[in-house]
Amino acid sequence: MGEDVERLKRRTPLLEYLRQHNWAGRPAGRFEYVGLCPLHKESQPSFYVNARKDVFYCHGCGQGGDLIRFIQLSRGLSFRQSLASLDSEIAPETDSSAVLEEAATFYRQQLDRYPEALDYLDRRGVHDPALIRELDIGYAPGGMLRRHLTAQGHSFDLLRRIGLINARGADALCQRIVVPLRQNEHIVNLYGRSIGSAFAHRFLPGGKGGLYSWEKVRNCSEVILVEGLFDYAALRQAGLHNVTCSLGTQLNQDQFRQLCEGERTVYLIFDADQNQSGQRAAGQLVQRLVTKGISARRVLLPEGHDPNSFFVQGGDAHQFQSLVEAAQP
């Protein structure tokens, strides 16, 4: 029983569960959030959640505990009924995550079998075997995943619902480098980067989750934020470890909230493209962060560059660090 309880709580942290049920809390410390209590009526926020300890306490009604205790109180259920309720809520998501894990493993096994995939990584400057393993980088040749997963007992309907295959039954990802996106140790999506011009880059249906590899940097006093996964890989390969990625210039709610946790300086390095869209997005994000009390600075790359191309075309860690030190508010 004890192992089952801990397993359920790990799969859905308390703060994430509350937000899924429309609780609006604001940061009240490094790991704490405060908002109106969902358990009784109040006009002044007194309901605190400690994200690190995964517990809550309300100074208004005096109730406190973990996720299971919250479900007991909010729904009037017994302990066992609360476990069953939580298990039924998150089972479909867990099924999806398990299948995505199998798909990611399959794609990872294909990478070394296709020279064109390795050539593409090399052209993008990603060649460190240890980093490739760490990021679980794989390759989707196309036309093989459905057969593999159905042989493992997964139904066509499940694969279609997750988005791994399309309505015609063909693999959704084809001739793409694949990188799994994780949140709370579970895969929430797969990103496919086309190695040619025939297919667009794409995510599977569903949310991207939080900032990429956020758990590795969440306690850093300085964080470098880039927009693309190959930008992330380039900086990591250059020896920088306080790096995260927003998977695009427009942050979702979870990603913005993560940047606002605690006190830190955020260095934004978005693409220096000709139409200035990356720099405009960076400037807007700086202003949003500043209003939340976060120190934020824009790192300006040479025109036409992103972090990946900067290193591919001969830039080094020392030159990059100089750009970071010259960052503008």
C-alpha positions in Angstrom: 0.0 0.0 0.0 2.8 2.5 1.0 4.6 2.0 -2.3 1.3 2.5 -4.3 0.7 5.8 -2.4 4.2 7.2 -3.1 3.9 6.1 -6.7 0.7 8.0 -7.2 2.1 11.1 -5.5 5.2 11.1 -7.7 3.1 10.8 -10.8 1.1 14.0 -9.9 2.8 16.5 -7.6 0.3 18.4 -5.4 1.0 21.8 -7.0 0.5 20.4 -10.5 -2.8 18.7 -9.4 -4.1 22.0 -7.8 -3.4 24.0 -11.0 -5.1 21.3 -13.1 -8.1 22.0 -11.0 -7.9 25.8 -11.5 -6.2 26.8 -8.2 -4.4 30.1 -8.7 -1.4 30.5 -6.4 1.4 33.1 -6.5 5.0 32.6 -5.4 5.5 33.3 -1.7 9.1 32.1 -1.3 11.7 29.8 -3.0 9.4 26.8 -3.0 6.2 28.1 -1.6 3.0 29.4 -3.2 -0.1 31.0 -1.7 -3.6 31.4 -2.8 -7.3 31.2 -1.8 -8.1 28.0 0.1 -10.1 25.5 -2.1 -11.5 23.9 1.1 -13.4 26.9 2.6 -14.5 30.4 1.6 -12.1 33.2 2.3 -11.3 36.6 0.9 -7.6 36.8 1.9 -5.2 34.1 0.6 -4.1 31.7 3.4 -3.6 28.4 1.6 0.1 27.6 1.2 1.7 24.9 -0.9 5.3 23.8 -0.4 6.4 22.4 -3.8 9.6 20.8 -2.5 7.9 19.0 0.4 4.7 18.4 -1.7 2.4 19.4 1.1 -0.2 22.1 1.9 -1.4 24.0 4.9 -4.2 26.6 5.3 -3.8 29.1 8.1 -7.5 29.9 7.8 -9.1 26.5 8.3 -6.1 24.8 9.8 -6.2 21.9 7.4 -3.0 20.5 5.9 -1.3 17.4 4.5 -0.3 15.8 1.2 -2.2 15.2 -2.1 -4.1 12.3 -0.8 -5.2 14.2 2.2 -6.3 17.1 0.0 -8.5 14.8 -2.1 -10.0 13.4 1.1 -11.0 16.8 2.4 -12.1 18.4 -0.9 -14.3 15.4 -2.0 -15.3 13.9 1.3 -13.8 10.6 0.5 -12.0 7.9 2.6 -8.3 7.3 2.3 -8.8 4.3 0.0 -11.5 6.1 -2.1 -9.1 9.0 -2.6 -6.4 6.6 -3.9 -8.8 5.0 -6.3 -10.0 8.4 -7.5 -6.5 9.7 -8.1 -5.5 6.5 -9.8 -8.4 6.7 -12.2 -7.8 10.3 -13.0 -4.2 9.9 -14.1 -4.3 6.4 -15.6 -4.9 7.6 -19.2 -2.0 10.0 -19.0 0.3 7.3 -17.6 -0.7 4.9 -20.4 0.3 7.6 -22.9 3.6 8.2 -21.1 4.4 4.5 -21.1 3.8 4.3 -24.8 5.8 7.4 -25.5 8.7 5.8 -23.5 8.5 2.8 -25.7 8.5 4.9 -28.9 11.5 7.0 -27.6 13.4 3.8 -26.9 12.6 2.5 -30.4 13.7 5.8 -32.0 16.9 5.8 -29.9 17.8 2.3 -31.2 17.4 3.5 -34.8 19.8 6.4 -34.6 23.1 4.5 -35.2 21.5 2.5 -38.0 20.9 5.5 -40.3 24.1 7.4 -41.4 21.9 10.3 -42.7 20.7 10.9 -39.1 24.2 11.0 -37.7 25.4 13.2 -40.5 22.6 15.7 -39.7 23.6 15.8 -36.0 27.2 16.3 -37.0 26.3 19.2 -39.3 24.4 20.8 -36.4 27.5 20.4 -34.3 26.0 17.8 -32.0 28.7 15.0 -31.8 29.3 14.2 -28.1 28.1 10.6 -27.6 27.5 11.2 -23.9 25.3 14.2 -24.5 23.4 12.4 -27.3 22.7 9.6 -24.8 21.8 12.0 -22.0 19.2 13.8 -24.2 17.8 10.4 -25.5 18.2 11.6 -29.1 16.8 9.1 -31.6 15.7 8.9 -35.2 12.4 8.3 -36.8 12.9 6.7 -40.3 9.2 6.4 -40.8 7.1 3.3 -41.6 8.3 1.2 -38.7 6.9 2.4 -35.4 3.3 1.3 -35.8 4.4 -2.3 -36.5 6.7 -2.3 -33.5 4.2 -0.9 -31.0 1.3 -3.0 -32.1 3.5 -6.0 -31.8 3.9 -4.9 -28.1 0.1 -5.1 -27.7 -0.8 -1.4 -28.1 -4.0 -0.7 -30.0 -4.3 1.4 -33.2 -6.8 3.7 -31.3 -4.3 4.3 -28.5 -1.5 5.2 -30.9 -3.8 7.4 -32.9 -5.0 9.2 -29.7 -1.5 9.9 -28.6 -0.6 11.1 -32.1 2.2 8.6 -32.9 0.3 7.6 -36.0 -2.1 9.6 -38.2 -5.6 8.9 -39.4 -4.2 6.8 -42.3 -2.2 4.6 -39.9 1.2 6.0 -41.0 3.9 7.1 -38.6 3.5 10.7 -37.6 7.2 11.3 -37.4 9.2 10.5 -40.5 12.9 11.3 -41.4 13.2 13.3 -38.2 15.6 13.5 -35.3 13.5 12.8 -32.2 14.0 14.3 -28.7 11.7 13.3 -25.9 10.3 16.1 -23.6 10.0 15.1 -20.0 8.1 16.5 -17.0 8.3 14.9 -13.5 10.3 12.1 -15.1 7.6 11.2 -17.6 7.6 11.8 -21.3 4.9 14.3 -22.2 5.7 14.8 -25.8 8.2 14.1 -28.6 9.9 16.7 -30.8 10.8 15.7 -34.3 13.4 17.8 -36.2 13.4 17.2 -39.9 16.7 16.3 -41.5 15.6 17.5 -44.9 13.2 19.9 -46.5 10.4 17.4 -47.2 8.9 17.5 -43.7 8.3 20.3 -41.2 9.6 20.2 -37.7 6.8 19.2 -35.3 5.7 18.2 -31.8 3.1 15.5 -31.3 -0.3 16.7 -30.2 -0.6 18.0 -26.6 1.4 20.3 -24.4 5.2 20.7 -24.4 5.4 20.6 -20.6 7.7 22.9 -18.7 11.1 24.2 -19.5 13.4 21.6 -20.9 15.6 19.9 -18.3 14.4 22.4 -15.7 15.2 20.1 -12.8 18.9 20.4 -13.6 18.9 24.2 -13.3 16.1 25.1 -11.0 18.4 25.9 -8.1 20.9 27.9 -10.2 21.2 31.6 -9.4 21.9 32.3 -13.1 20.0 30.6 -15.9 20.5 30.8 -19.6 17.3 30.5 -21.6 17.4 29.5 -25.3 14.5 28.8 -27.7 15.6 25.7 -29.5 16.8 22.2 -28.5 19.8 22.4 -30.8 20.7 25.7 -29.2 20.5 23.9 -25.8 22.7 21.0 -27.1 25.3 23.4 -28.4 25.7 25.2 -25.1 25.8 22.0 -23.1 28.4 20.7 -25.4 30.5 23.8 -24.9 30.5 23.1 -21.2 27.7 25.3 -20.0 25.3 23.5 -17.6 23.0 26.3 -16.3 21.0 26.1 -19.6 17.3 25.5 -20.2 15.1 25.7 -23.3 11.6 27.1 -23.9 11.0 25.2 -27.2 10.0 28.3 -29.0 9.8 32.0 -28.2 6.3 32.0 -26.6 6.4 30.5 -23.1 3.5 28.7 -21.7 2.2 29.3 -18.2 4.2 26.6 -16.5 7.4 27.7 -18.2 7.0 31.3 -17.1 6.1 30.3 -13.6 9.2 28.2 -13.4 11.4 31.1 -14.3 9.8 33.2 -11.6 10.5 30.6 -8.8 13.0 32.1 -6.3 15.6 34.7 -7.0 17.7 34.4 -10.1 19.1 36.2 -13.1 17.8 35.0 -16.5 19.9 35.5 -19.6 17.7 35.3 -22.7 19.4 34.2 -26.0 16.8 34.1 -28.8 17.6 34.0 -32.5 19.1 37.2 -34.0 17.0 36.7 -37.2 16.5 39.3 -39.9 12.9 40.0 -39.1 13.8 40.6 -35.4 11.0 38.4 -34.2 13.3 36.5 -31.8 14.6 39.8 -30.3 11.1 41.3 -30.0 9.9 38.1 -28.1 13.0 38.3 -25.9 12.3 42.0 -25.1 8.7 41.3 -24.2 9.7 38.4 -22.0 12.3 40.5 -20.2 9.6 43.0 -19.3 7.3 40.3 -18.0 10.0 38.8 -15.8 11.0 42.2 -14.5 7.4 42.9 -13.4 7.7 39.7 -11.3 10.9 40.8 -9.6 13.2 38.6 -11.7 16.5 40.1 -13.0 16.5 39.4 -16.8 19.0 40.3 -19.5 19.2 39.9 -23.3 22.3 38.4 -24.7 22.9 39.8 -28.2 24.4 37.4 -30.8 25.9 38.5 -34.1 23.2 39.2 -36.6 21.7 36.1 -38.3 22.9 33.7 -35.6 21.4 31.5 -33.0 23.4 29.8 -30.2 23.8 26.7 -32.3 25.1 28.4 -35.5 27.4 30.6 -33.3 29.3 27.5 -32.2 29.0 25.5 -35.5 30.6 28.4 -37.3 33.6 28.6 -35.0 32.5 30.4 -31.9 33.9 29.1 -28.6 32.9 29.2 -24.9 35.2 32.1 -24.1 33.7 34.3 -26.9 30.2 33.3 -25.8 30.9 34.1 -22.2 32.0 37.6 -23.3 28.6 38.1 -24.9 26.8 36.9 -21.7 28.9 39.4 -19.7 27.8 42.2 -22.1 24.1 41.3 -21.8 21.7 44.2 -21.8 18.6 44.6 -19.4 
